[in-house]
Amino acid sequence: MQGRYRALWLNEEGYLEVIDQRFLPFEKRTLIIKSAQQCARAIKNMTVRGAGVIGNTAAFGVYLAARQSSGKIEEVRKEAKNIRESRPTAVNLMWAVDRMLEVAEKCTASDMAERLKKEAVAICDEDVVRCRSIGKTGADIFEKIMKEKNRNSINILTHCNAGWLAIVDDGSALAPIYELHRRGVDVHVWVDETRPRNQGANLTAWELSEAGIKHTVIADNTGGHLMQHGMVDVCITGADRVSLSGDVANKIGTYLKALAAKDNKVPFYVALPASTFDFSIEDGLKQIPIETRSEDEVKFIRGRTKSGSLEEVQIVPDGSRCANYGFDVTPARLITGLITERGVCEAKKEAIAEMFGDIL
């Protein structure tokens, strides 16, 4: 791949360039990241988002730390720690930084930057392969659902964004949708807006528009109604961290979708690469750290006015406090299956241990 992907790439000077997701869907801007400090800032302020791309960006951040410090391992460790702590929930971030540090510790000062660049590219290349496999496995499952219903079309509900903006180069939850589209299947996607950052309305809808895939953006609380009336055939989301027992941390609101799916007998799948597992955690509800973010993300909303200008407006009273939990945990009992690069796996400790025993 030579370090070039749709959501991020190395430019001719060897710096990381990313799509600045804060400006989508109305403007497509890129940001050049030249230092480890800029990398940590881009992750923290959600210039880049999505578990996979956060990890990819973090990997290149460690490379940039080696480049700017001329291979001084103490400086690389310091900057890697800062990057690792930029967001607390998505385990791909920690996994990628730790993998890069393992390589860094074996390098000399003179060869560190080049070796770390190759390792960061390898991490991204592996994600590309993983996501292709997730896409094929998920598409096979969805075609089976269509066949069982004697249908030649399918309605899929998603929450947040888990497309190529989130995991290079096809995403996780959107990978089966892209694969169905390539196969010529008539697919329609219900896209949760995903308040308060509106990743569904802004990012998922933009990706699907770019791909020419039919979709409808809905308010977050609409999904249950659609399921009650048979308008959803299957739900699929990505994940930011998955415990050994199959509990899934994902964007806030995922748990409620899983509850509605269970009550209406709608299959609820989670798509993830193996790097999203945290095998050190068994009880996701008790042990996975949940990020709390600024009240302003709830108080204000950004959009385009009728005159065409982009503006941020306040939507709550001045005196009201806001709570902004970034993620929730969906218990394994609500999940139909985990779609991984190795196939579909039950959300149970025994099944996960059997499929991924070699990396436990």
C-alpha positions, 0 to 999 in steps of 0.5 A, spaced: 500 500 500 506 504 500 502 508 506 496 511 502 489 509 504 482 513 503 482 516 510 489 517 511 496 517 507 503 519 507 505 525 503 511 526 499 515 529 505 513 523 509 508 527 513 501 524 515 496 527 511 488 525 514 481 527 512 479 532 517 472 529 519 470 535 523 468 539 516 464 533 513 460 533 510 460 540 507 467 541 506 472 536 504 479 538 508 485 535 509 490 536 515 498 535 515 500 532 521 508 533 522 509 531 529 507 526 535 504 532 539 499 534 533 497 527 532 495 526 539 491 533 538 488 530 532 485 524 536 483 528 542 479 533 538 476 528 533 479 530 527 480 523 526 475 518 529 473 511 529 477 505 533 481 503 527 483 510 524 485 512 531 490 506 531 492 507 524 494 515 526 497 513 533 502 508 529 504 514 524 504 518 530 510 514 534 513 514 527 513 521 527 516 522 534 522 518 532 523 522 526 522 529 530 527 526 535 532 523 531 531 516 534 532 518 541 528 512 545 526 516 551 523 522 547 519 516 543 517 513 549 514 520 552 510 522 546 508 515 545 505 515 552 502 522 550 498 519 544 496 513 548 492 517 553 489 522 548 482 518 548 481 512 553 475 507 550 478 505 543 483 499 545 486 500 538 489 506 540 493 503 545 494 496 541 497 500 536 502 504 540 504 498 544 506 494 538 510 500 535 514 501 541 515 494 541 519 495 535 522 502 537 525 498 543 529 494 538 531 499 533 538 503 533 537 511 533 539 511 526 534 506 523 528 507 528 524 512 524 524 508 517 523 501 521 517 505 525 514 507 518 514 500 515 511 498 521 505 503 521 504 502 514 504 494 516 498 495 521 494 499 516 495 494 510 493 489 515 487 492 517 485 493 509 485 485 509 481 484 515 476 489 513 475 485 506 474 479 510 469 482 515 466 485 509 465 478 505 463 474 511 458 479 513 455 480 506 454 472 506 450 472 513 446 478 510 444 474 503 442 468 507 437 473 511 435 475 505 434 468 502 430 466 509 425 472 508 425 470 500 427 477 499 431 480 494 433 486 498 435 488 505 434 494 510 440 495 515 440 499 521 447 502 523 449 507 529 455 511 528 460 511 523 464 504 522 466 505 514 472 507 511 473 514 515 473 509 521 477 503 519 481 503 513 479 501 507 472 499 507 471 499 515 468 494 519 460 495 520 460 498 513 464 493 509 459 488 508 454 493 506 459 495 501 460 488 499 453 487 498 453 493 493 459 490 489 455 484 488 449 488 486 444 487 492 439 492 493 441 494 499 438 500 503 441 503 510 437 506 516 443 511 518 442 513 525 444 521 526 448 519 532 448 525 537 451 529 539 457 529 534 452 526 529 457 521 526 452 518 522 448 524 519 455 527 517 460 521 516 456 515 514 451 518 510 457 522 506 460 515 505 454 512 502 452 518 498 459 517 495 458 510 494 451 511 491 448 506 496 441 508 498 440 510 505 435 514 509 438 518 515 433 518 522 433 521 529 437 516 534 430 514 537 427 512 531 430 505 530 425 501 535 419 504 531 422 501 525 423 494 528 416 494 531 414 495 524 418 490 520 422 495 516 429 493 519 432 486 517 438 486 521 442 491 525 450 492 525 455 496 528 462 497 529 466 497 536 471 501 540 473 495 545 470 488 546 471 484 552 473 477 552 466 475 554 463 479 548 461 485 551 461 491 546 463 498 548 461 502 542 458 509 541 453 512 546 446 509 544 448 502 541 445 499 547 438 501 546 439 499 539 441 492 541 435 492 546 430 494 541 433 489 536 432 483 541 425 485 543 423 485 536 427 479 534 432 483 529 439 480 528 444 484 532 451 484 529 458 487 531 463 488 526 470 488 528 478 486 527 481 482 532 485 488 534 479 491 537 478 485 543 481 487 550 482 480 552 484 483 559 477 485 560 472 480 562 466 484 565 465 490 559 460 493 563 464 494 570 471 494 567 471 498 560 473 506 561 467 510 558 470 517 556 466 523 558 467 529 553 465 536 553 458 539 555 459 543 549 458 537 544 451 537 547 449 544 548 451 546 540 450 543 534 454 545 527 451 545 520 449 549 514 444 555 514 440 556 508 444 561 506 450 556 505 454 558 511 457 553 516 455 555 523 455 553 530 448 554 534 446 553 541 440 548 542 439 548 550 438 554 555 444 558 558 443 555 565 442 547 563 448 543 565 449 537 560 452 530 560 456 527 555 458 520 555 461 518 549 460 510 549 456 505 552 457 497 553 452 492 550 452 486 554 454 480 550 447 477 551 444 482 546 449 480 540 447 475 535 454 475 533 461 478 532 463 478 525 471 478 525 476 477 519 476 470 522 469 469 521 463 470 525 463 468 532 458 467 538 459 473 543 461 468 549 468 467 552 468 460 550 467 461 543 472 467 543 477 463 546 477 458 541 477 462 535 482 467 538 486 462 542 493 463 539 493 471 540 490 471 547 
